[in-house]
Amino acid sequence: MRTINKWMVLALLIVAVVAGCKEDPIPDPGNGDDNDKEDKQEAPELTQKINEFVESAMNDVYLWYDEIPEIDIRYEFEPEAYFEKLIYSEDKWSYITDDVDALLNSFEGKEKSFGYSLAFGSFSNTGDYFAIVEYVYPNTPAFEAGLKRGDILMELNNGVITDENYMDLLSGSSISVTLGVLGEQGISPGETVSMSSKDLNLNPVVITDIVEHEGSKIGYLFYAQYISEYNSSLDTALQFFLDEQITDLVIDLRYNPGGVTTAAQHLCSSIAPLSTVNGEEPLVTFQWNDKYQSYWKSKNITDQLEIPFVDTTAVKMGLNRVYFLTGSGTASASELTIAGLEPYMDVTTIGNSTYGKYTGSITVTPDFYYENEDYYNEFDNWGIQPIVVRYANSMGVTNFKDGFSPDIPVDDELFDAVPLGDKSEPLLKAALEDITGTPVVAMKKAKVVDIPYTLFDRGFSKYDANKREMLIDNLERELLGK
């Protein structure tokens, strides 16, 4: 699990600013105010070691390292709180964890989960909390319990859903949920189902289908996370579309929080115009902090300064246009895909505005900075995920803090929801109509009451915020020649 980190530590340690291995006790910082602090209690030695690790990493590779305040680590009793004090005001993405193995597993689609994605809301008339299913992975506890998109969860463990317990619907071990039945009179209680979470390996290529409308064969791909280990699954899906001779491609990223850069590079290179791919044009460029930017440039290490299209993918569709379905859950590598392709092909976005994530990060663990394992073995599962780069597409588009507004605005209807991939599903319906110029006539639904509500959160697991990170995972290629 730590192999990626080992590659990264070598890349970090070649930079002159990394000041050797620390194995001795933490030195007195000598701020000249020891008389004022001589009676002040210091944090435990282990806590100080963790703080020292955080300080070393943030002052080294953090994009905004020059904005970090000077804080005496001896008197910081909570590493998480200390880390938050170092974060630059514009940074809403960097974070710290004391379970880095679970974090890294989540980046690879490996986690203990029920296998569904939920939106959380409250009813405007009562204030009661509820959850509604966005999608379900196949062959998971939620799937086996019969849950599907649009199902309403009214109760948790025979009690009300509250601000204190709603995340248990994602991260609990065993739960029972009472479903709500939507009808003309409102929502009434339905059956109760029980689930136990399982360790899952989640293939992010969830739906691959052909939708036919007015003589057009449109490929529909629901892609849930950018995970390079599943690039072969992407290849299989895209080759299927080629074999079926589709006329257009719709990629559903509305719930895709992002992932690794190599997976985004793979997807873009597989669908972009052949001239762009074969010419290995720049997909995006990176801006590191001044220390790293100068180093990469001085050594002409272009892999760390840009992500190019690559002509080595197994499938090259050579498309001139593509449609993306988007929403507030569309983040990071998903936004890189949209931004990176726009200069080279006709990109149409449908849905709601994206999240707004134009930066990338790496996972930093104690073995980056200490050779002696005995020094850090008590905190070797701590890690930080600092922002290390800002990216821009080939036209300089960056800093999109409010995300990308859709070309065709369409709300994602979850109450009485249509299955993803169904041609009457509102976002896909809008894509089909724009492609063909012909309306999609949907079957008339039974009338249900209009229930006012507000959504306040959504996600798949407790690692959702982590998954919004765009992970810089191409350092190994540079290190192979060293």
C-alpha positions as CSV (number, residue, x, y, z in Angstrom):
1,M,0.0,0.0,0.0
2,R,2.9,2.4,0.6
3,T,4.7,1.8,-2.7
4,I,3.4,5.0,-4.2
5,N,4.7,6.9,-1.2
6,K,8.1,5.4,-1.6
7,W,8.3,6.7,-5.2
8,M,7.2,10.1,-4.0
9,V,9.7,10.4,-1.1
10,L,12.6,10.0,-3.5
11,A,11.2,12.8,-5.7
12,L,10.9,15.0,-2.7
13,L,14.3,14.3,-1.2
14,I,16.1,15.2,-4.4
15,V,15.0,18.8,-3.8
16,A,17.7,20.9,-2.1
17,V,15.2,22.3,0.4
18,V,14.7,19.0,2.1
19,A,17.0,19.3,5.0
20,G,18.2,15.8,5.8
21,C,16.9,13.1,8.0
22,K,15.8,13.9,11.5
23,E,16.4,11.2,14.1
24,D,17.4,13.2,17.2
25,P,15.1,14.6,19.8
26,I,13.2,17.7,18.7
27,P,15.4,20.7,19.3
28,D,14.4,23.9,21.2
29,P,13.4,26.4,18.5
30,G,15.1,29.2,20.5
31,N,12.5,31.9,19.9
32,G,13.9,34.0,22.7
33,D,10.8,33.9,24.9
34,D,11.6,30.9,27.0
35,N,11.2,32.9,30.2
36,D,7.6,33.4,29.3
37,K,7.0,29.7,28.6
38,E,9.1,28.1,31.3
39,D,6.0,27.3,33.4
40,K,3.9,26.4,30.4
41,Q,3.2,22.7,29.9
42,E,4.5,21.1,26.8
43,A,2.7,18.6,24.6
44,P,3.8,14.9,25.0
45,E,6.9,13.9,23.0
46,L,4.9,11.8,20.5
47,T,2.6,14.7,19.8
48,Q,5.6,16.9,19.2
49,K,7.1,14.4,16.8
50,I,3.9,14.3,14.8
51,N,3.8,18.1,14.8
52,E,7.4,18.2,13.6
53,F,6.6,15.9,10.7
54,V,3.7,18.1,9.7
55,E,5.8,21.2,10.0
56,S,8.6,19.7,7.9
57,A,6.2,18.6,5.1
58,M,4.2,21.8,4.9
59,N,7.3,24.0,4.8
60,D,8.7,21.9,2.1
61,V,6.2,20.9,-0.5
62,Y,3.0,22.9,0.3
63,L,1.9,25.2,-2.5
64,W,1.5,28.1,-0.1
65,Y,4.5,27.3,2.2
66,D,5.5,30.9,2.3
67,E,2.1,31.8,3.9
68,I,2.5,29.4,6.8
69,P,2.6,31.1,10.2
70,E,5.4,30.4,12.7
71,I,4.0,28.3,15.6
72,D,5.9,26.7,18.4
73,I,5.1,23.0,18.0
74,R,6.0,22.2,21.6
75,Y,2.8,23.7,22.8
76,E,0.4,22.2,20.2
77,F,-1.5,19.3,21.9
78,E,-3.6,18.2,18.9
79,P,-1.8,17.6,15.6
80,E,-5.1,18.0,13.6
81,A,-5.7,21.4,15.2
82,Y,-2.1,22.4,14.6
83,F,-2.3,21.4,10.9
84,E,-5.4,23.5,10.5
85,K,-3.6,26.5,11.8
86,L,-1.0,26.2,9.0
87,I,-3.6,26.1,6.1
88,Y,-3.6,29.0,3.8
89,S,-7.0,30.9,3.7
90,E,-7.8,29.9,0.1
91,D,-7.1,26.3,0.7
92,K,-10.2,24.3,1.4
93,W,-8.7,20.9,0.4
94,S,-5.6,19.9,2.4
95,Y,-6.1,17.6,5.3
96,I,-4.5,15.3,7.8
97,T,-5.3,11.7,8.9
98,D,-4.1,9.2,11.5
99,D,-5.2,6.3,9.3
100,V,-3.3,6.8,6.1
101,D,-3.7,3.2,5.0
102,A,-7.5,3.5,4.9
103,L,-7.1,6.8,3.0
104,L,-4.9,5.2,0.4
105,N,-7.2,2.3,0.0
106,S,-10.1,4.6,-0.6
107,F,-8.2,6.3,-3.4
108,E,-8.0,2.8,-5.1
109,G,-11.7,2.0,-4.6
110,K,-11.0,-0.3,-1.6
111,E,-13.0,0.5,1.5
112,K,-15.5,-0.8,3.9
113,S,-18.9,0.4,2.7
114,F,-22.5,-0.4,2.0
115,G,-22.0,0.4,-1.7
116,Y,-24.4,3.2,-2.3
117,S,-24.1,7.0,-2.7
118,L,-26.6,9.2,-0.8
119,A,-27.9,12.8,-0.8
120,F,-28.9,14.1,2.6
121,G,-31.7,16.6,3.2
122,S,-34.4,17.9,5.4
123,F,-38.1,18.5,4.7
124,S,-39.0,22.2,4.8
125,N,-42.3,21.7,6.6
126,T,-41.1,19.4,9.4
127,G,-37.3,19.8,9.6
128,D,-37.0,16.0,9.6
129,Y,-33.8,14.6,8.1
130,F,-33.8,12.0,5.3
131,A,-31.4,10.4,2.8
132,I,-32.1,9.5,-0.8
133,V,-30.1,7.0,-2.9
134,E,-28.2,8.5,-5.8
135,Y,-26.8,5.3,-7.2
136,V,-25.8,1.8,-6.1
137,Y,-22.7,-0.2,-7.0
138,P,-23.6,-3.8,-8.2
139,N,-22.9,-6.7,-5.9
140,T,-22.7,-4.7,-2.7
141,P,-24.7,-4.8,0.6
142,A,-27.0,-2.0,-0.6
143,F,-27.5,-3.8,-4.0
144,E,-28.3,-7.1,-2.2
145,A,-30.7,-5.3,0.1
146,G,-32.7,-4.2,-3.0
147,L,-31.9,-0.5,-2.7
148,K,-31.9,1.5,-5.9
149,R,-31.6,5.1,-7.1
150,G,-34.4,7.3,-5.7
151,D,-35.1,5.2,-2.6
152,I,-35.9,7.4,0.4
153,L,-34.4,6.5,3.8
154,M,-36.7,7.8,6.5
155,E,-35.4,6.2,9.6
156,L,-32.1,4.8,10.9
157,N,-32.0,1.9,13.3
158,N,-35.7,2.4,14.1
159,G,-35.1,6.0,15.1
160,V,-35.0,9.4,13.5
161,I,-32.1,10.6,11.3
162,T,-30.3,13.5,12.9
163,D,-27.4,15.8,12.4
164,E,-25.4,13.6,14.8
165,N,-26.1,10.2,13.2
166,Y,-26.7,10.8,9.5
167,M,-23.2,9.9,8.5
168,D,-23.7,6.5,10.0
169,L,-25.7,5.7,6.9
170,L,-22.3,5.8,5.1
171,S,-19.8,4.7,7.7
172,G,-21.7,2.5,10.1
173,S,-20.9,-1.2,10.5
174,S,-24.4,-2.6,10.6
175,I,-27.6,-0.6,10.2
176,S,-31.3,-1.0,9.5
177,V,-33.1,1.7,7.4
178,T,-36.8,2.3,6.9
179,L,-37.7,3.2,3.4
180,G,-40.2,5.9,2.6
181,V,-43.0,5.4,0.0
182,L,-43.7,8.5,-2.2
183,G,-47.3,8.9,-3.1
184,E,-50.1,11.4,-3.7
185,Q,-50.5,12.0,0.1
186,G,-46.8,12.4,0.7
187,I,-44.3,10.0,2.1
188,S,-45.4,7.0,4.2
189,P,-43.2,4.4,6.0
190,G,-42.4,1.3,4.0
191,E,-40.3,-1.7,4.6
192,T,-37.2,-1.9,6.8
193,V,-34.0,-3.5,5.4
194,S,-30.8,-4.3,7.2
195,M,-27.2,-4.2,5.9
196,S,-23.7,-4.9,7.1
197,S,-20.8,-3.0,5.5
198,K,-18.2,-5.1,3.7
199,D,-14.7,-4.6,2.4
200,L,-15.2,-3.8,-1.2
201,N,-13.2,-3.3,-4.4
202,L,-15.3,-0.9,-6.4
203,N,-14.9,-0.7,-10.1
204,P,-15.7,2.9,-11.0
205,V,-16.9,2.0,-14.5
206,V,-20.4,1.3,-13.2
207,I,-22.6,1.6,-16.3
208,T,-21.7,1.1,-20.0
209,D,-24.7,1.2,-22.3
210,I,-26.0,2.2,-25.8
211,V,-29.0,4.5,-26.0
212,E,-30.7,4.8,-29.4
213,H,-32.7,7.9,-30.3
214,E,-33.8,9.1,-33.7
215,G,-31.3,7.0,-35.6
216,S,-28.4,8.0,-33.4
217,K,-26.5,5.4,-31.3
218,I,-25.2,7.3,-28.2
219,G,-22.7,5.6,-25.8
220,Y,-23.5,6.2,-22.1
221,L,-20.7,5.8,-19.5
222,F,-21.3,6.3,-15.8
223,Y,-17.8,6.8,-14.3
224,A,-17.7,7.1,-10.5
225,Q,-14.0,7.7,-9.6
226,Y,-10.7,8.2,-11.4
227,I,-8.7,5.1,-10.4
228,S,-5.8,4.1,-12.7
229,E,-6.0,0.4,-11.6
230,Y,-9.3,0.3,-13.5
231,N,-8.0,1.9,-16.8
232,S,-8.5,-1.5,-18.4
233,S,-12.2,-1.3,-17.5
234,L,-12.3,2.1,-19.3
235,D,-10.7,0.5,-22.3
236,T,-13.2,-2.3,-22.4
237,A,-16.1,0.2,-22.2
238,L,-14.7,2.5,-24.9
239,Q,-13.8,-0.4,-27.2
240,F,-17.4,-1.6,-26.8
241,F,-18.6,1.8,-28.0
242,L,-16.2,1.7,-31.0
243,D,-17.4,-1.8,-31.9
244,E,-21.0,-0.6,-31.8
245,Q,-20.1,2.4,-34.0
246,I,-21.7,5.0,-31.7
247,T,-22.4,8.4,-33.1
248,D,-21.8,10.3,-29.9
249,L,-20.5,9.8,-26.3
250,V,-22.1,10.9,-23.0
251,I,-19.9,10.5,-19.9
252,D,-21.7,10.9,-16.6
253,L,-19.5,12.5,-14.0
254,R,-22.2,14.1,-11.8
255,Y,-21.1,12.1,-8.8
256,N,-17.4,11.7,-9.6
257,P,-15.2,13.4,-7.0
258,G,-12.0,12.9,-8.9
259,G,-8.9,10.8,-8.3
260,V,-5.5,10.2,-9.8
261,T,-4.1,12.2,-12.7
262,T,-3.0,9.2,-14.7
263,A,-6.6,8.0,-14.9
264,A,-7.7,11.4,-16.2
265,Q,-4.9,11.4,-18.7
266,H,-5.9,7.9,-19.8
267,L,-9.6,8.8,-20.3
268,C,-8.8,12.1,-22.2
269,S,-6.2,10.4,-24.4
270,S,-8.7,7.7,-25.3
271,I,-11.4,10.0,-26.5
272,A,-9.7,13.2,-27.8
273,P,-9.1,13.9,-31.6
274,L,-6.3,11.8,-33.0
275,S,-4.3,14.8,-34.0
276,T,-4.3,16.0,-30.4
277,V,-3.4,12.6,-29.0
278,N,-0.8,11.6,-31.6
279,G,0.8,15.1,-31.2
280,E,0.9,14.6,-27.4
281,E,-0.5,18.1,-26.9
282,P,-0.5,19.5,-23.3
283,L,-3.6,18.4,-21.4
284,V,-2.8,20.7,-18.4
285,T,0.2,22.4,-17.0
286,F,1.3,22.5,-13.3
287,Q,2.4,25.3,-11.1
288,W,4.3,24.1,-8.0
289,N,5.6,26.3,-5.2
290,D,8.6,28.4,-6.3
291,K,11.2,25.9,-4.9
292,Y,9.8,22.9,-6.7
293,Q,8.9,24.8,-9.9
294,S,12.5,26.0,-10.2
295,Y,13.9,22.5,-9.6
296,W,11.7,20.8,-12.2
297,K,12.5,23.5,-14.7
298,S,16.3,23.5,-14.0
299,K,16.4,19.7,-14.5
300,N,14.0,19.9,-17.5
301,I,11.7,17.4,-15.8
302,T,8.7,18.1,-17.9
303,D,6.6,15.3,-16.4
304,Q,6.2,17.4,-13.3
305,L,5.4,20.5,-15.2
306,E,2.6,19.3,-17.4
307,I,0.3,16.3,-18.2
308,P,0.3,15.6,-22.0
309,F,-2.0,13.5,-24.0
310,V,-0.4,10.1,-24.6
311,D,-0.6,8.1,-27.8
312,T,-0.1,4.7,-26.0
313,T,-3.7,4.1,-24.8
314,A,-5.2,0.8,-25.9
315,V,-8.3,2.6,-27.4
316,K,-8.2,5.8,-29.4
317,M,-11.7,6.9,-30.3
318,G,-10.7,10.1,-32.0
319,L,-13.9,12.0,-31.2
320,N,-14.6,15.6,-32.2
321,R,-17.2,16.2,-29.5
322,V,-18.2,14.8,-26.1
323,Y,-21.0,15.4,-23.6
324,F,-20.4,15.4,-19.8
325,L,-23.2,15.2,-17.2
326,T,-22.2,17.3,-14.2
327,G,-23.2,18.4,-10.7
328,S,-21.8,19.6,-7.4
329,G,-20.2,16.2,-7.0
330,T,-18.1,16.7,-10.1
331,A,-14.7,17.6,-8.8
332,S,-11.0,17.6,-9.2
333,A,-9.9,15.2,-11.9
334,S,-13.4,15.3,-13.4
335,E,-13.0,19.1,-13.8
336,L,-9.5,18.5,-15.2
337,T,-11.0,16.3,-17.8
338,I,-13.5,18.9,-18.8
339,A,-11.0,21.8,-18.8
340,G,-8.2,19.8,-20.5
341,L,-10.4,18.7,-23.4
342,E,-12.2,22.0,-24.1
343,P,-9.3,23.6,-26.2
344,Y,-9.2,20.6,-28.5
345,M,-12.8,19.4,-29.1
346,D,-16.5,20.4,-28.7
347,V,-17.3,19.8,-25.0
348,T,-20.9,20.2,-23.8
349,T,-21.7,20.1,-20.1
350,I,-25.2,19.3,-18.9
351,G,-26.6,19.4,-15.3
352,N,-25.4,21.7,-12.5
353,S,-22.2,23.6,-11.7
354,T,-19.2,21.6,-10.8
355,Y,-17.4,21.7,-7.4
356,G,-14.5,24.0,-8.2
357,K,-11.2,22.2,-7.6
358,Y,-8.2,23.4,-9.7
359,T,-5.4,22.0,-7.5
360,G,-3.6,18.7,-6.9
361,S,-2.0,16.9,-4.0
362,I,0.2,14.1,-2.9
363,T,0.1,11.8,0.2
364,V,3.0,12.5,2.5
365,T,3.9,10.1,5.3
366,P,6.6,10.2,8.0
367,D,9.0,7.9,5.9
368,F,9.4,10.9,3.6
369,Y,11.5,12.7,6.2
370,Y,12.9,10.1,8.6
371,E,15.2,7.2,7.8
372,N,15.2,5.6,11.2
373,E,11.9,3.7,11.5
374,D,12.3,3.5,15.3
375,Y,11.9,7.3,15.4
376,Y,8.5,7.3,13.7
377,N,7.1,3.8,14.2
378,E,4.6,5.1,16.8
379,F,3.1,7.5,14.2
380,D,3.8,5.8,11.0
381,N,0.1,5.7,10.0
382,W,-0.2,9.4,10.1
383,G,-0.2,11.3,6.8
384,I,-1.1,14.6,5.3
385,Q,-2.6,15.4,1.9
386,P,-1.2,18.9,1.1
387,I,-2.0,20.8,-2.0
388,V,1.2,21.0,-4.0
389,V,0.1,22.2,-7.5
390,R,-2.3,24.5,-9.2
391,Y,-3.2,23.4,-12.8
392,A,-4.3,25.2,-15.9
393,N,-5.5,24.0,-19.3
394,S,-3.6,24.8,-22.5
395,M,-5.6,28.1,-22.7
396,G,-4.6,29.1,-19.2
397,V,-8.0,28.4,-17.6
398,T,-7.5,28.0,-13.8
399,N,-8.7,29.2,-10.4
400,F,-12.3,28.3,-11.2
401,K,-13.3,28.5,-7.5
402,D,-17.0,28.4,-8.3
403,G,-16.7,25.4,-10.6
404,F,-17.8,25.3,-14.3
405,S,-21.4,26.4,-15.1
406,P,-23.2,23.9,-17.3
407,D,-23.9,24.7,-20.9
408,I,-27.3,23.3,-20.5
409,P,-28.6,23.6,-16.9
410,V,-30.7,20.7,-15.7
411,D,-31.5,19.7,-12.2
412,D,-30.7,16.2,-11.0
413,E,-34.1,14.8,-9.9
414,L,-33.8,12.4,-7.1
415,F,-37.3,12.1,-5.7
416,D,-39.2,9.6,-7.9
417,A,-35.8,9.3,-9.8
418,V,-35.4,7.6,-13.1
419,P,-32.5,5.0,-13.3
420,L,-29.2,6.3,-14.6
421,G,-28.8,5.5,-18.3
422,D,-32.5,5.6,-18.9
423,K,-33.2,7.9,-21.8
424,S,-35.9,9.8,-19.8
425,E,-33.5,10.6,-17.0
426,P,-33.4,14.4,-17.1
427,L,-29.7,15.0,-17.7
428,L,-29.3,12.2,-20.2
429,K,-32.6,13.2,-21.8
430,A,-31.2,16.8,-22.4
431,A,-28.1,15.3,-23.9
432,L,-30.1,13.1,-26.3
433,E,-32.2,16.1,-27.4
434,D,-29.2,18.3,-28.0
435,I,-27.5,15.6,-30.0
436,T,-30.5,14.8,-32.2
437,G,-32.5,17.9,-32.1
438,T,-35.6,15.8,-31.3
439,P,-37.5,15.6,-28.0
440,V,-37.5,12.5,-25.9
441,V,-41.0,11.5,-25.2
442,A,-41.1,9.9,-21.7
443,M,-43.9,7.8,-20.3
444,K,-46.2,9.8,-18.0
445,K,-45.6,9.1,-14.3
446,A,-48.2,8.7,-11.7
447,K,-48.8,12.0,-9.9
448,V,-47.0,12.4,-6.6
449,V,-47.2,15.2,-4.1
450,D,-44.7,18.1,-4.4
451,I,-42.7,18.0,-1.2
452,P,-40.5,21.0,-0.3
453,Y,-37.0,20.0,0.9
454,T,-33.4,21.2,1.1
455,L,-30.3,19.1,0.4
456,F,-27.4,19.9,2.7
457,D,-24.8,17.1,2.0
458,R,-24.1,14.1,-0.2
459,G,-21.5,11.4,-0.6
460,F,-20.4,7.8,-0.8
461,S,-18.2,7.4,2.3
462,K,-16.4,9.2,5.1
463,Y,-13.5,9.6,2.6
464,D,-15.5,11.8,0.2
465,A,-13.5,14.9,1.0
466,N,-10.3,13.0,0.4
467,K,-11.5,11.7,-3.0
468,R,-11.9,15.3,-4.2
469,E,-8.1,15.5,-4.2
470,M,-6.5,15.3,-7.6
471,L,-3.6,12.9,-6.8
472,I,-0.3,13.5,-8.6
473,D,0.7,10.0,-9.2
474,N,3.2,10.1,-12.1
475,L,6.4,10.6,-10.1
476,E,7.5,7.0,-10.6
477,R,8.2,7.5,-14.3
478,E,10.7,10.3,-13.5
479,L,12.4,8.3,-10.8
480,L,12.9,5.2,-12.9
481,G,15.9,6.8,-14.6
482,K,17.7,7.8,-11.4
